[in-house]
Amino acid sequence: MEQEILALFEKILSRKVGFHDELIESDILDSILAVDMVLEVQDVYGSMIPPTEVASVLKTPADLARYVEEHRG
């Protein structure tokens, strides 16, 4: 799962990130890219991320992996 999630981030961000990198606090992931990531996660994993949870779910790739494992559709 770790490598799959990192590959998704690399696809959306056009750069590599670490599994525990803080993406929002470090301004790597902005609101436009967050929307792209939410849509990609929905397409690939069938997991809907509610708007109220986007900031916490996309905080790090590790947080997203945990969310996807718990909410796969």
Steps between C-alpha positions, in 0.01 A plus 500: 500500500782741583648489151156533335418810703842655434450435128163682512659800669784500248248493215298793640791707632751420223761441772598234749400532865576294810237283665496718813556841336267777620348605168255773597709671769800511268289638212577203276129426462275800428122504472493435124734202530300375799187489284693310233618252764149453642368421152789262428447313828131467418577365151775259606376376838130588508560697821309825536677757717246740654591869459521540877769230520723594204759692704548218751485214247747664261732630773757231414506208256494272807172660614349443157613135496338443838177665382487299177554172686211585733261632230561304181185486291 
